[in-house]
Amino acid sequence: WIAKWPGPAELAEASSAEVLRAWGKLGYPRRALRLKECAQAIVERHGGEVPADVEALLELPGVGDYTSRAVVAFAFGRAVPVVDTNIRRVIARVDRGEAEAPPPSKKELEDMERLMPPGNRAGVRFCAAVMELGALVCSARGPRCDECPLAERCAWRAAGFPAYEGKRRAPQKFAGTDRQVRGLLLDVLRDGHADSGLGEHEHFWVSRERLDAVWPDDTQRDRALSSLLADGLLVEANGEFSLPV
Ligand code: SF4
């Protein structure tokens, strides 16, 4: 991705079809289009330079709390609290003595800010270290407390690892959902365009019949197709469908 579009100016010029093809099966393809819109906004509003503050980043398409803070901390080396799934779990265990983090809230940002050491360098390293600890040592299902540098100060360990009794976010299913059908429909366009030899700014059109072949449930397939059109991930003309260019 970086080799193809090294900066916002290059990505802003790319065709949507090319961006969606490069995104491949990463999931949530709307994010690919938001990233391109974000690059265009950076070119228009910030002269092609990624802004270095959280508020300006939050104004950009597709950028939320986590991304804005991660960019400021990890790309610009400024100590703002960053909270991802792994950090949330470590804070819940070490600081609050609970096995799992509750559904996301502003409170976690405040907790992280309170725990961070002063100074940009130390603060950023702390965020990266807690994130890594959550990914590699204090994992969701198999925390390796014997190897953990926080073992002596971990409230959950000290309390004897009590089971979690708080609220949980509903788990997201994938198989059989509209998301899966949307992915299958996009695959037809993406793979077809890649095999067609057409340029990135040329449409590769497929018939309705080719799309109908990917999923047996007419109602669900129609719903998925309509939502792809509404999201700007597909375009339609003369009864045929293409990635946007
Ligand atoms: S002691 Fe165990 S539960 Fe506590 S932070 Fe370390 S790995 Fe996680």
Residues whose N, C-alpha, C, O or C-beta is under 5 A from the ligand:
A	BS01	SF4	R93 V94 V137 C138 P143 R144 C145 C148 L150 A151 C154 R157
